[in-house]
Amino acid sequence: MELYDVMRTTFAAREFTDDPLPDDTLRRILDNARFAPSGGNRQAAHIVVVRDPDTKRRLAALGESTVRRYVAQRVAGENPWNPVIPTAVPDSVIETTAVPDSFVEPIRTAPVVLVVSVDMRRVAAVDQYLDRVGLVSGASVYPLVWNILLGARAEGFGGTITSMAVAQEPAVRDLLHLPAEHAVAAVVPIGKPVKQLTRLRRQPVDDFVTVDSFDGAALG
C-alpha cells in the first residue's frame, strides 16, 4: 500500500475475525516497526507477545475497573480520566457501572495481544518537574506502537492502542513478569478486522494548526 493510504485508513480495529496472525507476518511487522525513533535512540521499549487465551482473558479483566470509571464519567458528560478536571461521579456509581464488551472483547478475542512497556531508566522525562501529568517520555515508545499499527494495516490486519489495564500496572507486571523499572505503555490487540474502514472522521488541518502562536492564523 502507498504510505499515505496506510496513514489515512489505519483505524482503531476492535472486532476481529477468526483468522490467525502468523508468526512470520508478525515478525515482519515488528522488524519494520523497530525503526521508529526514540529519545536519544535508547530504544527502551519491550514487547510481550501474548497468544495464551488465559493470559489474554486475565489482561482483559485487569482493565475492567478502569472501564467502569471511564463509562460512568462518559455517561455523566465528563471527559473520562481527565487529569485537570476531577470527576464528580461517586464511587458507588462507578462500582455498579456495567463493563461494555467492546472494551474487553478485543483483548480476549484477538489472535495476538502485544503488551508494550518502556524501561523508565532509559527515558528522558524532561517534563517531570512540571505541575501536570508527564507526557514527554511517551516519545520513547508510542512511535513504535504506531509503526506497529501502520505495519499491521499494510499487511491486511488491524488493531488499536488500549490503556485500560495500565491503571493496574502492578498486576500486569506480576502477570507478565515485567521488571520493576518497566512502565506499561499500551496493550495492543491485533487481528484481521471484521470490516476495514476507509473513510475516517478527523478534524481538518485548519481546525488545529496555527502559525507562530496558539491564537495565530490557521495554516491555510
C-alpha positions as CSV (number, residue, x, y, z in Angstrom):
1,M,0.0,0.0,0.0
2,E,1.1,3.6,-0.6
3,L,2.2,5.3,2.6
4,Y,-0.5,8.0,2.7
5,D,-3.2,5.4,2.0
6,V,-2.0,3.5,5.1
7,M,-1.9,6.6,7.2
8,R,-5.5,7.6,6.2
9,T,-7.0,4.2,6.6
10,T,-5.4,2.9,9.8
11,F,-8.3,2.9,12.2
12,A,-8.9,1.6,15.8
13,A,-9.9,-2.0,15.0
14,R,-11.7,-3.7,17.8
15,E,-13.6,-6.6,16.1
16,F,-11.6,-9.4,14.6
17,T,-12.3,-12.5,12.5
18,D,-11.0,-15.9,13.5
19,D,-8.1,-15.6,11.1
20,P,-4.7,-16.2,12.7
21,L,-1.8,-13.7,12.7
22,P,1.1,-15.9,11.5
23,D,4.4,-15.6,13.3
24,D,6.2,-14.6,10.1
25,T,3.8,-11.8,9.4
26,L,4.0,-10.5,13.0
27,R,7.8,-10.7,12.8
28,R,7.8,-8.7,9.5
29,I,5.6,-6.0,11.1
30,L,7.9,-5.8,14.2
31,D,11.0,-5.9,12.1
32,N,9.9,-2.8,10.2
33,A,8.3,-1.0,13.2
34,R,11.6,-1.2,15.2
35,F,12.9,1.7,13.1
36,A,10.7,4.1,14.9
37,P,12.6,6.9,16.7
38,S,13.1,7.1,20.4
39,G,14.6,9.6,22.8
40,G,18.4,9.5,22.4
41,N,17.9,6.4,20.3
42,R,17.8,4.5,23.6
43,Q,15.2,2.0,22.2
44,A,13.9,1.4,25.7
45,A,10.7,-0.5,24.7
46,H,9.9,-4.1,25.2
47,I,7.1,-6.1,23.7
48,V,5.5,-9.2,25.2
49,V,3.6,-11.2,22.5
50,V,0.6,-12.8,24.2
51,R,-1.2,-15.6,22.5
52,D,-2.2,-17.7,25.5
53,P,-6.0,-17.4,25.9
54,D,-5.9,-17.4,29.7
55,T,-3.4,-14.6,29.8
56,K,-5.5,-12.6,27.4
57,R,-8.5,-13.2,29.5
58,R,-6.7,-12.0,32.6
59,L,-5.4,-8.9,30.8
60,A,-8.9,-8.0,29.8
61,A,-10.2,-8.5,33.3
62,L,-7.5,-6.2,34.7
63,G,-8.9,-3.3,32.7
64,E,-12.5,-3.7,33.9
65,S,-12.3,-1.4,36.9
66,T,-10.8,1.3,34.7
67,V,-13.5,0.9,32.2
68,R,-16.2,1.3,34.8
69,R,-14.9,4.7,35.8
70,Y,-14.5,5.6,32.1
71,V,-18.1,4.7,31.2
72,A,-19.6,6.2,34.3
73,Q,-17.9,9.5,33.6
74,R,-18.8,9.5,30.0
75,V,-22.5,8.9,30.9
76,A,-22.2,11.8,33.3
77,G,-21.0,14.1,30.5
78,E,-17.4,14.2,31.8
79,N,-14.1,13.7,30.0
80,P,-13.1,10.3,31.4
81,W,-9.9,10.1,33.5
82,N,-9.1,13.7,32.8
83,P,-6.1,14.9,34.9
84,V,-7.2,18.5,35.0
85,I,-10.9,18.3,35.9
86,P,-11.7,15.9,38.8
87,T,-14.7,13.6,38.5
88,A,-17.9,14.3,40.3
89,V,-19.2,10.8,39.8
90,P,-19.4,9.0,43.2
91,D,-17.6,5.7,43.7
92,S,-20.9,3.9,44.4
93,V,-22.0,4.7,40.8
94,I,-18.7,3.7,39.3
95,E,-18.6,0.4,41.1
96,T,-22.1,-0.6,39.8
97,T,-21.4,0.5,36.2
98,A,-21.5,-2.3,33.6
99,V,-18.5,-3.0,31.5
100,P,-19.3,-3.0,27.8
101,D,-18.0,-5.9,25.8
102,S,-16.4,-3.5,23.3
103,F,-13.8,-2.6,25.8
104,V,-12.7,-6.1,26.8
105,E,-13.6,-8.4,24.0
106,P,-10.8,-7.2,21.6
107,I,-8.2,-8.3,24.2
108,R,-9.9,-11.6,24.7
109,T,-10.6,-12.4,21.1
110,A,-7.6,-11.0,19.1
111,P,-5.2,-13.7,18.0
112,V,-2.3,-11.7,19.3
113,V,-2.1,-9.1,22.1
114,L,1.1,-7.0,22.3
115,V,1.9,-5.6,25.8
116,V,4.3,-2.7,25.2
117,S,6.4,-1.5,28.1
118,V,9.2,1.0,28.4
119,D,12.3,1.0,30.7
120,M,12.0,4.2,32.7
121,R,15.7,4.1,33.4
122,R,16.3,4.8,29.7
123,V,13.9,7.7,29.0
124,A,14.4,11.4,29.2
125,A,11.3,12.8,31.0
126,V,12.1,16.5,30.7
127,D,8.6,17.4,31.9
128,Q,8.9,15.5,35.2
129,Y,9.1,18.7,37.3
130,L,6.1,20.4,35.7
131,D,2.8,20.6,37.6
132,R,1.0,18.2,35.3
133,V,0.9,14.6,34.2
134,G,4.0,13.7,32.3
135,L,3.8,13.2,28.6
136,V,7.3,13.5,27.1
137,S,8.6,10.1,28.0
138,G,5.9,8.6,25.7
139,A,8.0,9.8,22.8
140,S,10.3,6.9,23.5
141,V,7.6,4.2,23.0
142,Y,4.5,5.4,21.1
143,P,6.1,6.0,17.7
144,L,7.0,2.3,17.9
145,V,3.4,1.4,18.8
146,W,2.0,3.4,15.9
147,N,4.5,1.9,13.5
148,I,3.2,-1.5,14.5
149,L,-0.4,-0.5,13.7
150,L,0.7,1.0,10.4
151,G,2.5,-2.2,9.6
152,A,-0.4,-4.3,10.6
153,R,-2.7,-2.2,8.2
154,A,-0.2,-2.7,5.4
155,E,-0.4,-6.4,6.0
156,G,-4.2,-6.5,6.0
157,F,-4.5,-6.7,9.7
158,G,-5.5,-4.1,12.3
159,G,-5.6,-3.2,16.0
160,T,-5.8,-0.5,18.5
161,I,-4.0,1.1,21.4
162,T,-5.7,0.3,24.7
163,S,-4.7,1.6,28.1
164,M,-7.4,0.4,30.5
165,A,-5.1,-2.3,32.0
166,V,-2.4,0.3,32.6
167,A,-4.1,1.6,35.7
168,Q,-3.5,-1.9,37.2
169,E,0.2,-1.8,36.2
170,P,1.5,-3.8,39.3
171,A,-0.9,-6.6,38.4
172,V,0.1,-6.5,34.8
173,R,3.7,-6.6,35.8
174,D,3.1,-9.7,38.0
175,L,1.2,-11.4,35.3
176,L,3.9,-11.0,32.6
177,H,6.9,-10.9,34.9
178,L,7.9,-7.4,33.8
179,P,10.9,-5.8,35.6
180,A,10.0,-3.2,38.3
181,E,11.6,-0.5,36.2
182,H,9.3,-1.0,33.2
183,A,6.1,1.1,32.8
184,V,3.3,-0.4,30.8
185,A,2.6,1.9,27.8
186,A,-0.1,0.0,25.9
187,V,-2.0,-3.2,25.4
188,V,-2.5,-3.7,21.7
189,P,-4.8,-6.4,20.3
190,I,-4.1,-7.2,16.7
191,G,-6.0,-9.4,14.2
192,K,-7.9,-9.4,10.9
193,P,-10.6,-6.7,11.2
194,V,-14.2,-7.8,10.6
195,K,-14.6,-4.7,8.5
196,Q,-12.0,-2.4,7.1
197,L,-12.9,1.3,7.4
198,T,-11.5,3.5,4.6
199,R,-13.2,6.9,5.4
200,L,-12.1,8.1,8.8
201,R,-13.6,11.1,10.5
202,R,-10.9,13.6,11.6
203,Q,-10.9,17.3,12.1
204,P,-9.4,19.3,9.2
205,V,-5.9,20.8,9.4
206,D,-7.3,24.3,9.7
207,D,-9.1,23.4,13.0
208,F,-5.9,22.6,14.9
209,V,-2.9,24.0,13.2
210,T,-2.0,27.7,13.6
211,V,1.1,29.8,12.6
212,D,3.5,31.4,15.0
213,S,1.2,31.2,18.1
214,F,-1.7,29.3,19.5
215,D,-4.1,32.1,18.5
216,G,-2.4,32.7,15.2
217,A,-3.9,32.3,11.8
218,A,-4.7,28.9,10.5
219,L,-2.1,27.3,8.3
220,G,-4.4,27.8,5.3
